[in-house]
Amino acid sequence: MPGHILDPSTMKALVDLSEQSGGKLLPAMVEAFLDDECPSGVEQLRLAAAAGDRPAIARAAHKLRGSCATFGALRLTQVCTDLESEAKAGALTNPAELLDRLNAELTDVAAELTRYRAPRG
């Protein structure tokens, strides 16, 4: 779904599941993703890229990819897949370029997911 930041069918399934469990599941998932998983994953990728540690890049990208796929963040998932594949193949010549793509996609995903966050008050 090239026009969607988050896959609508994935998000509908998550909304439905959350509603069946009292409405708190999805906001908690979004909060964990935005406040913990993404910042930690991006920092792990940044540090691994700075050190030229391809195995660590692949591990961090794989972990972040799973979290992104949970929300149907297809383009962000693809960037993580590219990072992981290129790192494993030894073909990652410009990790900064992929990290820039990752950050751009992550900004869009975060903006979309914010709608599903619990109200702060």
Phi and psi restraints in degrees (range 20) as a CNS / XPLOR table:
assign (resid 1 and name C) (resid 2 and name N)
       (resid 2 and name CA) (resid 2 and name C) 1.0 -61.8 20.0 2
assign (resid 2 and name N) (resid 2 and name CA)
       (resid 2 and name C) (resid 3 and name N) 1.0 -27.3 20.0 2
assign (resid 2 and name C) (resid 3 and name N)
       (resid 3 and name CA) (resid 3 and name C) 1.0 -83.6 20.0 2
assign (resid 3 and name N) (resid 3 and name CA)
       (resid 3 and name C) (resid 4 and name N) 1.0 -9.7 20.0 2
assign (resid 3 and name C) (resid 4 and name N)
       (resid 4 and name CA) (resid 4 and name C) 1.0 -107.1 20.0 2
assign (resid 4 and name N) (resid 4 and name CA)
       (resid 4 and name C) (resid 5 and name N) 1.0 137.9 20.0 2
assign (resid 4 and name C) (resid 5 and name N)
       (resid 5 and name CA) (resid 5 and name C) 1.0 -76.9 20.0 2
assign (resid 5 and name N) (resid 5 and name CA)
       (resid 5 and name C) (resid 6 and name N) 1.0 -41.8 20.0 2
assign (resid 5 and name C) (resid 6 and name N)
       (resid 6 and name CA) (resid 6 and name C) 1.0 -117.9 20.0 2
assign (resid 6 and name N) (resid 6 and name CA)
       (resid 6 and name C) (resid 7 and name N) 1.0 134.8 20.0 2
assign (resid 6 and name C) (resid 7 and name N)
       (resid 7 and name CA) (resid 7 and name C) 1.0 -62.9 20.0 2
assign (resid 7 and name N) (resid 7 and name CA)
       (resid 7 and name C) (resid 8 and name N) 1.0 120.4 20.0 2
assign (resid 7 and name C) (resid 8 and name N)
       (resid 8 and name CA) (resid 8 and name C) 1.0 -59.6 20.0 2
assign (resid 8 and name N) (resid 8 and name CA)
       (resid 8 and name C) (resid 9 and name N) 1.0 -38.7 20.0 2
assign (resid 8 and name C) (resid 9 and name N)
       (resid 9 and name CA) (resid 9 and name C) 1.0 -69.3 20.0 2
assign (resid 9 and name N) (resid 9 and name CA)
       (resid 9 and name C) (resid 10 and name N) 1.0 -35.8 20.0 2
assign (resid 9 and name C) (resid 10 and name N)
       (resid 10 and name CA) (resid 10 and name C) 1.0 -65.2 20.0 2
assign (resid 10 and name N) (resid 10 and name CA)
       (resid 10 and name C) (resid 11 and name N) 1.0 -45.2 20.0 2
assign (resid 10 and name C) (resid 11 and name N)
       (resid 11 and name CA) (resid 11 and name C) 1.0 -66.9 20.0 2
assign (resid 11 and name N) (resid 11 and name CA)
       (resid 11 and name C) (resid 12 and name N) 1.0 -37.0 20.0 2
assign (resid 11 and name C) (resid 12 and name N)
       (resid 12 and name CA) (resid 12 and name C) 1.0 -62.0 20.0 2
assign (resid 12 and name N) (resid 12 and name CA)
       (resid 12 and name C) (resid 13 and name N) 1.0 -43.5 20.0 2
assign (resid 12 and name C) (resid 13 and name N)
       (resid 13 and name CA) (resid 13 and name C) 1.0 -62.2 20.0 2
assign (resid 13 and name N) (resid 13 and name CA)
       (resid 13 and name C) (resid 14 and name N) 1.0 -40.4 20.0 2
assign (resid 13 and name C) (resid 14 and name N)
       (resid 14 and name CA) (resid 14 and name C) 1.0 -67.8 20.0 2
assign (resid 14 and name N) (resid 14 and name CA)
       (resid 14 and name C) (resid 15 and name N) 1.0 -39.9 20.0 2
assign (resid 14 and name C) (resid 15 and name N)
       (resid 15 and name CA) (resid 15 and name C) 1.0 -63.5 20.0 2
assign (resid 15 and name N) (resid 15 and name CA)
       (resid 15 and name C) (resid 16 and name N) 1.0 -46.2 20.0 2
assign (resid 15 and name C) (resid 16 and name N)
       (resid 16 and name CA) (resid 16 and name C) 1.0 -60.3 20.0 2
assign (resid 16 and name N) (resid 16 and name CA)
       (resid 16 and name C) (resid 17 and name N) 1.0 -46.0 20.0 2
assign (resid 16 and name C) (resid 17 and name N)
       (resid 17 and name CA) (resid 17 and name C) 1.0 -62.1 20.0 2
assign (resid 17 and name N) (resid 17 and name CA)
       (resid 17 and name C) (resid 18 and name N) 1.0 -42.0 20.0 2
assign (resid 17 and name C) (resid 18 and name N)
       (resid 18 and name CA) (resid 18 and name C) 1.0 -64.2 20.0 2
assign (resid 18 and name N) (resid 18 and name CA)
       (resid 18 and name C) (resid 19 and name N) 1.0 -42.4 20.0 2
assign (resid 18 and name C) (resid 19 and name N)
       (resid 19 and name CA) (resid 19 and name C) 1.0 -63.8 20.0 2
assign (resid 19 and name N) (resid 19 and name CA)
       (resid 19 and name C) (resid 20 and name N) 1.0 -36.1 20.0 2
assign (resid 19 and name C) (resid 20 and name N)
       (resid 20 and name CA) (resid 20 and name C) 1.0 -67.2 20.0 2
assign (resid 20 and name N) (resid 20 and name CA)
       (resid 20 and name C) (resid 21 and name N) 1.0 -22.7 20.0 2
assign (resid 20 and name C) (resid 21 and name N)
       (resid 21 and name CA) (resid 21 and name C) 1.0 -107.0 20.0 2
assign (resid 21 and name N) (resid 21 and name CA)
       (resid 21 and name C) (resid 22 and name N) 1.0 23.0 20.0 2
assign (resid 21 and name C) (resid 22 and name N)
       (resid 22 and name CA) (resid 22 and name C) 1.0 94.6 20.0 2
assign (resid 22 and name N) (resid 22 and name CA)
       (resid 22 and name C) (resid 23 and name N) 1.0 4.0 20.0 2
assign (resid 22 and name C) (resid 23 and name N)
       (resid 23 and name CA) (resid 23 and name C) 1.0 83.4 20.0 2
assign (resid 23 and name N) (resid 23 and name CA)
       (resid 23 and name C) (resid 24 and name N) 1.0 2.9 20.0 2
assign (resid 23 and name C) (resid 24 and name N)
       (resid 24 and name CA) (resid 24 and name C) 1.0 -100.5 20.0 2
assign (resid 24 and name N) (resid 24 and name CA)
       (resid 24 and name C) (resid 25 and name N) 1.0 -14.2 20.0 2
assign (resid 24 and name C) (resid 25 and name N)
       (resid 25 and name CA) (resid 25 and name C) 1.0 -65.0 20.0 2
assign (resid 25 and name N) (resid 25 and name CA)
       (resid 25 and name C) (resid 26 and name N) 1.0 -53.6 20.0 2
assign (resid 25 and name C) (resid 26 and name N)
       (resid 26 and name CA) (resid 26 and name C) 1.0 -63.0 20.0 2
assign (resid 26 and name N) (resid 26 and name CA)
       (resid 26 and name C) (resid 27 and name N) 1.0 -46.5 20.0 2
assign (resid 26 and name C) (resid 27 and name N)
       (resid 27 and name CA) (resid 27 and name C) 1.0 -57.7 20.0 2
assign (resid 27 and name N) (resid 27 and name CA)
       (resid 27 and name C) (resid 28 and name N) 1.0 -37.8 20.0 2
assign (resid 27 and name C) (resid 28 and name N)
       (resid 28 and name CA) (resid 28 and name C) 1.0 -67.7 20.0 2
assign (resid 28 and name N) (resid 28 and name CA)
       (resid 28 and name C) (resid 29 and name N) 1.0 -39.6 20.0 2
assign (resid 28 and name C) (resid 29 and name N)
       (resid 29 and name CA) (resid 29 and name C) 1.0 -63.6 20.0 2
assign (resid 29 and name N) (resid 29 and name CA)
       (resid 29 and name C) (resid 30 and name N) 1.0 -44.4 20.0 2
assign (resid 29 and name C) (resid 30 and name N)
       (resid 30 and name CA) (resid 30 and name C) 1.0 -63.4 20.0 2
assign (resid 30 and name N) (resid 30 and name CA)
       (resid 30 and name C) (resid 31 and name N) 1.0 -43.6 20.0 2
assign (resid 30 and name C) (resid 31 and name N)
       (resid 31 and name CA) (resid 31 and name C) 1.0 -62.1 20.0 2
assign (resid 31 and name N) (resid 31 and name CA)
       (resid 31 and name C) (resid 32 and name N) 1.0 -44.5 20.0 2
assign (resid 31 and name C) (resid 32 and name N)
       (resid 32 and name CA) (resid 32 and name C) 1.0 -62.1 20.0 2
assign (resid 32 and name N) (resid 32 and name CA)
       (resid 32 and name C) (resid 33 and name N) 1.0 -41.3 20.0 2
assign (resid 32 and name C) (resid 33 and name N)
       (resid 33 and name CA) (resid 33 and name C) 1.0 -64.6 20.0 2
assign (resid 33 and name N) (resid 33 and name CA)
       (resid 33 and name C) (resid 34 and name N) 1.0 -51.1 20.0 2
assign (resid 33 and name C) (resid 34 and name N)
       (resid 34 and name CA) (resid 34 and name C) 1.0 -74.7 20.0 2
assign (resid 34 and name N) (resid 34 and name CA)
       (resid 34 and name C) (resid 35 and name N) 1.0 -34.6 20.0 2
assign (resid 34 and name C) (resid 35 and name N)
       (resid 35 and name CA) (resid 35 and name C) 1.0 -93.1 20.0 2
assign (resid 35 and name N) (resid 35 and name CA)
       (resid 35 and name C) (resid 36 and name N) 1.0 -24.6 20.0 2
assign (resid 35 and name C) (resid 36 and name N)
       (resid 36 and name CA) (resid 36 and name C) 1.0 -121.3 20.0 2
assign (resid 36 and name N) (resid 36 and name CA)
       (resid 36 and name C) (resid 37 and name N) 1.0 -60.9 20.0 2
assign (resid 36 and name C) (resid 37 and name N)
       (resid 37 and name CA) (resid 37 and name C) 1.0 -63.3 20.0 2
assign (resid 37 and name N) (resid 37 and name CA)
       (resid 37 and name C) (resid 38 and name N) 1.0 -47.4 20.0 2
assign (resid 37 and name C) (resid 38 and name N)
       (resid 38 and name CA) (resid 38 and name C) 1.0 -66.9 20.0 2
assign (resid 38 and name N) (resid 38 and name CA)
       (resid 38 and name C) (resid 39 and name N) 1.0 -53.0 20.0 2
assign (resid 38 and name C) (resid 39 and name N)
       (resid 39 and name CA) (resid 39 and name C) 1.0 -58.3 20.0 2
assign (resid 39 and name N) (resid 39 and name CA)
       (resid 39 and name C) (resid 40 and name N) 1.0 -41.3 20.0 2
assign (resid 39 and name C) (resid 40 and name N)
       (resid 40 and name CA) (resid 40 and name C) 1.0 -65.9 20.0 2
assign (resid 40 and name N) (resid 40 and name CA)
       (resid 40 and name C) (resid 41 and name N) 1.0 -45.1 20.0 2
assign (resid 40 and name C) (resid 41 and name N)
       (resid 41 and name CA) (resid 41 and name C) 1.0 -63.8 20.0 2
assign (resid 41 and name N) (resid 41 and name CA)
       (resid 41 and name C) (resid 42 and name N) 1.0 -42.9 20.0 2
assign (resid 41 and name C) (resid 42 and name N)
       (resid 42 and name CA) (resid 42 and name C) 1.0 -65.6 20.0 2
assign (resid 42 and name N) (resid 42 and name CA)
       (resid 42 and name C) (resid 43 and name N) 1.0 -40.2 20.0 2
assign (resid 42 and name C) (resid 43 and name N)
       (resid 43 and name CA) (resid 43 and name C) 1.0 -65.6 20.0 2
assign (resid 43 and name N) (resid 43 and name CA)
       (resid 43 and name C) (resid 44 and name N) 1.0 -41.6 20.0 2
assign (resid 43 and name C) (resid 44 and name N)
       (resid 44 and name CA) (resid 44 and name C) 1.0 -60.7 20.0 2
assign (resid 44 and name N) (resid 44 and name CA)
       (resid 44 and name C) (resid 45 and name N) 1.0 -43.0 20.0 2
assign (resid 44 and name C) (resid 45 and name N)
       (resid 45 and name CA) (resid 45 and name C) 1.0 -64.0 20.0 2
assign (resid 45 and name N) (resid 45 and name CA)
       (resid 45 and name C) (resid 46 and name N) 1.0 -43.4 20.0 2
assign (resid 45 and name C) (resid 46 and name N)
       (resid 46 and name CA) (resid 46 and name C) 1.0 -62.0 20.0 2
assign (resid 46 and name N) (resid 46 and name CA)
       (resid 46 and name C) (resid 47 and name N) 1.0 -46.9 20.0 2
assign (resid 46 and name C) (resid 47 and name N)
       (resid 47 and name CA) (resid 47 and name C) 1.0 -65.3 20.0 2
assign (resid 47 and name N) (resid 47 and name CA)
       (resid 47 and name C) (resid 48 and name N) 1.0 -42.1 20.0 2
assign (resid 47 and name C) (resid 48 and name N)
       (resid 48 and name CA) (resid 48 and name C) 1.0 -65.0 20.0 2
assign (resid 48 and name N) (resid 48 and name CA)
       (resid 48 and name C) (resid 49 and name N) 1.0 -41.0 20.0 2
assign (resid 48 and name C) (resid 49 and name N)
       (resid 49 and name CA) (resid 49 and name C) 1.0 -64.8 20.0 2
assign (resid 49 and name N) (resid 49 and name CA)
       (resid 49 and name C) (resid 50 and name N) 1.0 -41.9 20.0 2
assign (resid 49 and name C) (resid 50 and name N)
       (resid 50 and name CA) (resid 50 and name C) 1.0 -63.1 20.0 2
assign (resid 50 and name N) (resid 50 and name CA)
       (resid 50 and name C) (resid 51 and name N) 1.0 -32.6 20.0 2
assign (resid 50 and name C) (resid 51 and name N)
       (resid 51 and name CA) (resid 51 and name C) 1.0 -87.8 20.0 2
assign (resid 51 and name N) (resid 51 and name CA)
       (resid 51 and name C) (resid 52 and name N) 1.0 -6.9 20.0 2
assign (resid 51 and name C) (resid 52 and name N)
       (resid 52 and name CA) (resid 52 and name C) 1.0 68.1 20.0 2
assign (resid 52 and name N) (resid 52 and name CA)
       (resid 52 and name C) (resid 53 and name N) 1.0 26.3 20.0 2
assign (resid 52 and name C) (resid 53 and name N)
       (resid 53 and name CA) (resid 53 and name C) 1.0 -90.3 20.0 2
assign (resid 53 and name N) (resid 53 and name CA)
       (resid 53 and name C) (resid 54 and name N) 1.0 88.1 20.0 2
assign (resid 53 and name C) (resid 54 and name N)
       (resid 54 and name CA) (resid 54 and name C) 1.0 -60.1 20.0 2
assign (resid 54 and name N) (resid 54 and name CA)
       (resid 54 and name C) (resid 55 and name N) 1.0 -42.9 20.0 2
assign (resid 54 and name C) (resid 55 and name N)
       (resid 55 and name CA) (resid 55 and name C) 1.0 -60.6 20.0 2
assign (resid 55 and name N) (resid 55 and name CA)
       (resid 55 and name C) (resid 56 and name N) 1.0 -38.6 20.0 2
assign (resid 55 and name C) (resid 56 and name N)
       (resid 56 and name CA) (resid 56 and name C) 1.0 -69.0 20.0 2
assign (resid 56 and name N) (resid 56 and name CA)
       (resid 56 and name C) (resid 57 and name N) 1.0 -35.8 20.0 2
assign (resid 56 and name C) (resid 57 and name N)
       (resid 57 and name CA) (resid 57 and name C) 1.0 -61.7 20.0 2
assign (resid 57 and name N) (resid 57 and name CA)
       (resid 57 and name C) (resid 58 and name N) 1.0 -47.1 20.0 2
assign (resid 57 and name C) (resid 58 and name N)
       (resid 58 and name CA) (resid 58 and name C) 1.0 -61.0 20.0 2
assign (resid 58 and name N) (resid 58 and name CA)
       (resid 58 and name C) (resid 59 and name N) 1.0 -43.9 20.0 2
assign (resid 58 and name C) (resid 59 and name N)
       (resid 59 and name CA) (resid 59 and name C) 1.0 -64.0 20.0 2
assign (resid 59 and name N) (resid 59 and name CA)
       (resid 59 and name C) (resid 60 and name N) 1.0 -47.0 20.0 2
assign (resid 59 and name C) (resid 60 and name N)
       (resid 60 and name CA) (resid 60 and name C) 1.0 -65.1 20.0 2
assign (resid 60 and name N) (resid 60 and name CA)
       (resid 60 and name C) (resid 61 and name N) 1.0 -40.8 20.0 2
assign (resid 60 and name C) (resid 61 and name N)
       (resid 61 and name CA) (resid 61 and name C) 1.0 -65.4 20.0 2
assign (resid 61 and name N) (resid 61 and name CA)
       (resid 61 and name C) (resid 62 and name N) 1.0 -39.6 20.0 2
assign (resid 61 and name C) (resid 62 and name N)
       (resid 62 and name CA) (resid 62 and name C) 1.0 -62.8 20.0 2
assign (resid 62 and name N) (resid 62 and name CA)
       (resid 62 and name C) (resid 63 and name N) 1.0 -46.2 20.0 2
assign (resid 62 and name C) (resid 63 and name N)
       (resid 63 and name CA) (resid 63 and name C) 1.0 -62.9 20.0 2
assign (resid 63 and name N) (resid 63 and name CA)
       (resid 63 and name C) (resid 64 and name N) 1.0 -46.1 20.0 2
assign (resid 63 and name C) (resid 64 and name N)
       (resid 64 and name CA) (resid 64 and name C) 1.0 -66.5 20.0 2
assign (resid 64 and name N) (resid 64 and name CA)
       (resid 64 and name C) (resid 65 and name N) 1.0 -35.7 20.0 2
assign (resid 64 and name C) (resid 65 and name N)
       (resid 65 and name CA) (resid 65 and name C) 1.0 -58.6 20.0 2
assign (resid 65 and name N) (resid 65 and name CA)
       (resid 65 and name C) (resid 66 and name N) 1.0 -43.5 20.0 2
assign (resid 65 and name C) (resid 66 and name N)
       (resid 66 and name CA) (resid 66 and name C) 1.0 -61.3 20.0 2
assign (resid 66 and name N) (resid 66 and name CA)
       (resid 66 and name C) (resid 67 and name N) 1.0 -42.2 20.0 2
assign (resid 66 and name C) (resid 67 and name N)
       (resid 67 and name CA) (resid 67 and name C) 1.0 -64.6 20.0 2
assign (resid 67 and name N) (resid 67 and name CA)
       (resid 67 and name C) (resid 68 and name N) 1.0 -41.4 20.0 2
assign (resid 67 and name C) (resid 68 and name N)
       (resid 68 and name CA) (resid 68 and name C) 1.0 -65.7 20.0 2
assign (resid 68 and name N) (resid 68 and name CA)
       (resid 68 and name C) (resid 69 and name N) 1.0 -40.4 20.0 2
assign (resid 68 and name C) (resid 69 and name N)
       (resid 69 and name CA) (resid 69 and name C) 1.0 -65.0 20.0 2
assign (resid 69 and name N) (resid 69 and name CA)
       (resid 69 and name C) (resid 70 and name N) 1.0 -30.9 20.0 2
assign (resid 69 and name C) (resid 70 and name N)
       (resid 70 and name CA) (resid 70 and name C) 1.0 -55.3 20.0 2
assign (resid 70 and name N) (resid 70 and name CA)
       (resid 70 and name C) (resid 71 and name N) 1.0 -36.1 20.0 2
assign (resid 70 and name C) (resid 71 and name N)
       (resid 71 and name CA) (resid 71 and name C) 1.0 -96.9 20.0 2
assign (resid 71 and name N) (resid 71 and name CA)
       (resid 71 and name C) (resid 72 and name N) 1.0 3.5 20.0 2
assign (resid 71 and name C) (resid 72 and name N)
       (resid 72 and name CA) (resid 72 and name C) 1.0 70.8 20.0 2
assign (resid 72 and name N) (resid 72 and name CA)
       (resid 72 and name C) (resid 73 and name N) 1.0 29.0 20.0 2
assign (resid 72 and name C) (resid 73 and name N)
       (resid 73 and name CA) (resid 73 and name C) 1.0 -82.0 20.0 2
assign (resid 73 and name N) (resid 73 and name CA)
       (resid 73 and name C) (resid 74 and name N) 1.0 78.8 20.0 2
assign (resid 73 and name C) (resid 74 and name N)
       (resid 74 and name CA) (resid 74 and name C) 1.0 -63.9 20.0 2
assign (resid 74 and name N) (resid 74 and name CA)
       (resid 74 and name C) (resid 75 and name N) 1.0 -44.7 20.0 2
assign (resid 74 and name C) (resid 75 and name N)
       (resid 75 and name CA) (resid 75 and name C) 1.0 -68.3 20.0 2
assign (resid 75 and name N) (resid 75 and name CA)
       (resid 75 and name C) (resid 76 and name N) 1.0 -40.6 20.0 2
assign (resid 75 and name C) (resid 76 and name N)
       (resid 76 and name CA) (resid 76 and name C) 1.0 -65.8 20.0 2
assign (resid 76 and name N) (resid 76 and name CA)
       (resid 76 and name C) (resid 77 and name N) 1.0 -39.7 20.0 2
assign (resid 76 and name C) (resid 77 and name N)
       (resid 77 and name CA) (resid 77 and name C) 1.0 -60.3 20.0 2
assign (resid 77 and name N) (resid 77 and name CA)
       (resid 77 and name C) (resid 78 and name N) 1.0 -40.0 20.0 2
assign (resid 77 and name C) (resid 78 and name N)
       (resid 78 and name CA) (resid 78 and name C) 1.0 -66.1 20.0 2
assign (resid 78 and name N) (resid 78 and name CA)
       (resid 78 and name C) (resid 79 and name N) 1.0 -38.9 20.0 2
assign (resid 78 and name C) (resid 79 and name N)
       (resid 79 and name CA) (resid 79 and name C) 1.0 -62.8 20.0 2
assign (resid 79 and name N) (resid 79 and name CA)
       (resid 79 and name C) (resid 80 and name N) 1.0 -42.3 20.0 2
assign (resid 79 and name C) (resid 80 and name N)
       (resid 80 and name CA) (resid 80 and name C) 1.0 -63.5 20.0 2
assign (resid 80 and name N) (resid 80 and name CA)
       (resid 80 and name C) (resid 81 and name N) 1.0 -40.1 20.0 2
assign (resid 80 and name C) (resid 81 and name N)
       (resid 81 and name CA) (resid 81 and name C) 1.0 -61.8 20.0 2
assign (resid 81 and name N) (resid 81 and name CA)
       (resid 81 and name C) (resid 82 and name N) 1.0 -43.8 20.0 2
assign (resid 81 and name C) (resid 82 and name N)
       (resid 82 and name CA) (resid 82 and name C) 1.0 -61.2 20.0 2
assign (resid 82 and name N) (resid 82 and name CA)
       (resid 82 and name C) (resid 83 and name N) 1.0 -45.2 20.0 2
assign (resid 82 and name C) (resid 83 and name N)
       (resid 83 and name CA) (resid 83 and name C) 1.0 -60.2 20.0 2
assign (resid 83 and name N) (resid 83 and name CA)
       (resid 83 and name C) (resid 84 and name N) 1.0 -47.3 20.0 2
assign (resid 83 and name C) (resid 84 and name N)
       (resid 84 and name CA) (resid 84 and name C) 1.0 -63.0 20.0 2
assign (resid 84 and name N) (resid 84 and name CA)
       (resid 84 and name C) (resid 85 and name N) 1.0 -48.3 20.0 2
assign (resid 84 and name C) (resid 85 and name N)
       (resid 85 and name CA) (resid 85 and name C) 1.0 -63.1 20.0 2
assign (resid 85 and name N) (resid 85 and name CA)
       (resid 85 and name C) (resid 86 and name N) 1.0 -46.6 20.0 2
assign (resid 85 and name C) (resid 86 and name N)
       (resid 86 and name CA) (resid 86 and name C) 1.0 -67.1 20.0 2
assign (resid 86 and name N) (resid 86 and name CA)
       (resid 86 and name C) (resid 87 and name N) 1.0 -37.0 20.0 2
assign (resid 86 and name C) (resid 87 and name N)
       (resid 87 and name CA) (resid 87 and name C) 1.0 -66.2 20.0 2
assign (resid 87 and name N) (resid 87 and name CA)
       (resid 87 and name C) (resid 88 and name N) 1.0 -43.3 20.0 2
assign (resid 87 and name C) (resid 88 and name N)
       (resid 88 and name CA) (resid 88 and name C) 1.0 -65.2 20.0 2
assign (resid 88 and name N) (resid 88 and name CA)
       (resid 88 and name C) (resid 89 and name N) 1.0 -36.0 20.0 2
assign (resid 88 and name C) (resid 89 and name N)
       (resid 89 and name CA) (resid 89 and name C) 1.0 -82.8 20.0 2
assign (resid 89 and name N) (resid 89 and name CA)
       (resid 89 and name C) (resid 90 and name N) 1.0 -5.9 20.0 2
assign (resid 89 and name C) (resid 90 and name N)
       (resid 90 and name CA) (resid 90 and name C) 1.0 73.4 20.0 2
assign (resid 90 and name N) (resid 90 and name CA)
       (resid 90 and name C) (resid 91 and name N) 1.0 18.9 20.0 2
assign (resid 90 and name C) (resid 91 and name N)
       (resid 91 and name CA) (resid 91 and name C) 1.0 -105.2 20.0 2
assign (resid 91 and name N) (resid 91 and name CA)
       (resid 91 and name C) (resid 92 and name N) 1.0 11.9 20.0 2
assign (resid 91 and name C) (resid 92 and name N)
       (resid 92 and name CA) (resid 92 and name C) 1.0 -84.1 20.0 2
assign (resid 92 and name N) (resid 92 and name CA)
       (resid 92 and name C) (resid 93 and name N) 1.0 89.5 20.0 2
assign (resid 92 and name C) (resid 93 and name N)
       (resid 93 and name CA) (resid 93 and name C) 1.0 -90.0 20.0 2
assign (resid 93 and name N) (resid 93 and name CA)
       (resid 93 and name C) (resid 94 and name N) 1.0 -24.6 20.0 2
assign (resid 93 and name C) (resid 94 and name N)
       (resid 94 and name CA) (resid 94 and name C) 1.0 -137.4 20.0 2
assign (resid 94 and name N) (resid 94 and name CA)
       (resid 94 and name C) (resid 95 and name N) 1.0 74.7 20.0 2
assign (resid 94 and name C) (resid 95 and name N)
       (resid 95 and name CA) (resid 95 and name C) 1.0 -62.3 20.0 2
assign (resid 95 and name N) (resid 95 and name CA)
       (resid 95 and name C) (resid 96 and name N) 1.0 -28.1 20.0 2
assign (resid 95 and name C) (resid 96 and name N)
       (resid 96 and name CA) (resid 96 and name C) 1.0 -60.2 20.0 2
assign (resid 96 and name N) (resid 96 and name CA)
       (resid 96 and name C) (resid 97 and name N) 1.0 -38.6 20.0 2
assign (resid 96 and name C) (resid 97 and name N)
       (resid 97 and name CA) (resid 97 and name C) 1.0 -62.8 20.0 2
assign (resid 97 and name N) (resid 97 and name CA)
       (resid 97 and name C) (resid 98 and name N) 1.0 -45.5 20.0 2
assign (resid 97 and name C) (resid 98 and name N)
       (resid 98 and name CA) (resid 98 and name C) 1.0 -69.5 20.0 2
assign (resid 98 and name N) (resid 98 and name CA)
       (resid 98 and name C) (resid 99 and name N) 1.0 -34.9 20.0 2
assign (resid 98 and name C) (resid 99 and name N)
       (resid 99 and name CA) (resid 99 and name C) 1.0 -66.4 20.0 2
assign (resid 99 and name N) (resid 99 and name CA)
       (resid 99 and name C) (resid 100 and name N) 1.0 -35.4 20.0 2
assign (resid 99 and name C) (resid 100 and name N)
       (resid 100 and name CA) (resid 100 and name C) 1.0 -63.7 20.0 2
assign (resid 100 and name N) (resid 100 and name CA)
       (resid 100 and name C) (resid 101 and name N) 1.0 -43.8 20.0 2
assign (resid 100 and name C) (resid 101 and name N)
       (resid 101 and name CA) (resid 101 and name C) 1.0 -61.1 20.0 2
assign (resid 101 and name N) (resid 101 and name CA)
       (resid 101 and name C) (resid 102 and name N) 1.0 -43.1 20.0 2
assign (resid 101 and name C) (resid 102 and name N)
       (resid 102 and name CA) (resid 102 and name C) 1.0 -59.8 20.0 2
assign (resid 102 and name N) (resid 102 and name CA)
       (resid 102 and name C) (resid 103 and name N) 1.0 -47.3 20.0 2
assign (resid 102 and name C) (resid 103 and name N)
       (resid 103 and name CA) (resid 103 and name C) 1.0 -63.2 20.0 2
assign (resid 103 and name N) (resid 103 and name CA)
       (resid 103 and name C) (resid 104 and name N) 1.0 -39.1 20.0 2
assign (resid 103 and name C) (resid 104 and name N)
       (resid 104 and name CA) (resid 104 and name C) 1.0 -64.8 20.0 2
assign (resid 104 and name N) (resid 104 and name CA)
       (resid 104 and name C) (resid 105 and name N) 1.0 -45.9 20.0 2
assign (resid 104 and name C) (resid 105 and name N)
       (resid 105 and name CA) (resid 105 and name C) 1.0 -65.3 20.0 2
assign (resid 105 and name N) (resid 105 and name CA)
       (resid 105 and name C) (resid 106 and name N) 1.0 -39.9 20.0 2
assign (resid 105 and name C) (resid 106 and name N)
       (resid 106 and name CA) (resid 106 and name C) 1.0 -62.9 20.0 2
assign (resid 106 and name N) (resid 106 and name CA)
       (resid 106 and name C) (resid 107 and name N) 1.0 -37.2 20.0 2
assign (resid 106 and name C) (resid 107 and name N)
       (resid 107 and name CA) (resid 107 and name C) 1.0 -60.1 20.0 2
assign (resid 107 and name N) (resid 107 and name CA)
       (resid 107 and name C) (resid 108 and name N) 1.0 -44.7 20.0 2
assign (resid 107 and name C) (resid 108 and name N)
       (resid 108 and name CA) (resid 108 and name C) 1.0 -65.5 20.0 2
assign (resid 108 and name N) (resid 108 and name CA)
       (resid 108 and name C) (resid 109 and name N) 1.0 -44.0 20.0 2
assign (resid 108 and name C) (resid 109 and name N)
       (resid 109 and name CA) (resid 109 and name C) 1.0 -63.1 20.0 2
assign (resid 109 and name N) (resid 109 and name CA)
       (resid 109 and name C) (resid 110 and name N) 1.0 -44.4 20.0 2
assign (resid 109 and name C) (resid 110 and name N)
       (resid 110 and name CA) (resid 110 and name C) 1.0 -60.6 20.0 2
assign (resid 110 and name N) (resid 110 and name CA)
       (resid 110 and name C) (resid 111 and name N) 1.0 -40.9 20.0 2
assign (resid 110 and name C) (resid 111 and name N)
       (resid 111 and name CA) (resid 111 and name C) 1.0 -62.0 20.0 2
assign (resid 111 and name N) (resid 111 and name CA)
       (resid 111 and name C) (resid 112 and name N) 1.0 -41.5 20.0 2
assign (resid 111 and name C) (resid 112 and name N)
       (resid 112 and name CA) (resid 112 and name C) 1.0 -69.1 20.0 2
assign (resid 112 and name N) (resid 112 and name CA)
       (resid 112 and name C) (resid 113 and name N) 1.0 -44.0 20.0 2
assign (resid 112 and name C) (resid 113 and name N)
       (resid 113 and name CA) (resid 113 and name C) 1.0 -68.8 20.0 2
assign (resid 113 and name N) (resid 113 and name CA)
       (resid 113 and name C) (resid 114 and name N) 1.0 -24.3 20.0 2
assign (resid 113 and name C) (resid 114 and name N)
       (resid 114 and name CA) (resid 114 and name C) 1.0 -56.9 20.0 2
assign (resid 114 and name N) (resid 114 and name CA)
       (resid 114 and name C) (resid 115 and name N) 1.0 -29.2 20.0 2
assign (resid 114 and name C) (resid 115 and name N)
       (resid 115 and name CA) (resid 115 and name C) 1.0 -62.0 20.0 2
assign (resid 115 and name N) (resid 115 and name CA)
       (resid 115 and name C) (resid 116 and name N) 1.0 -24.3 20.0 2
assign (resid 115 and name C) (resid 116 and name N)
       (resid 116 and name CA) (resid 116 and name C) 1.0 -99.6 20.0 2
assign (resid 116 and name N) (resid 116 and name CA)
       (resid 116 and name C) (resid 117 and name N) 1.0 2.3 20.0 2
assign (resid 116 and name C) (resid 117 and name N)
       (resid 117 and name CA) (resid 117 and name C) 1.0 -76.4 20.0 2
assign (resid 117 and name N) (resid 117 and name CA)
       (resid 117 and name C) (resid 118 and name N) 1.0 151.9 20.0 2
assign (resid 117 and name C) (resid 118 and name N)
       (resid 118 and name CA) (resid 118 and name C) 1.0 -66.9 20.0 2
assign (resid 118 and name N) (resid 118 and name CA)
       (resid 118 and name C) (resid 119 and name N) 1.0 142.7 20.0 2
assign (resid 118 and name C) (resid 119 and name N)
       (resid 119 and name CA) (resid 119 and name C) 1.0 -61.0 20.0 2
assign (resid 119 and name N) (resid 119 and name CA)
       (resid 119 and name C) (resid 120 and name N) 1.0 139.0 20.0 2
assign (resid 119 and name C) (resid 120 and name N)
       (resid 120 and name CA) (resid 120 and name C) 1.0 -93.7 20.0 2
assign (resid 120 and name N) (resid 120 and name CA)
       (resid 120 and name C) (resid 121 and name N) 1.0 139.4 20.0 2
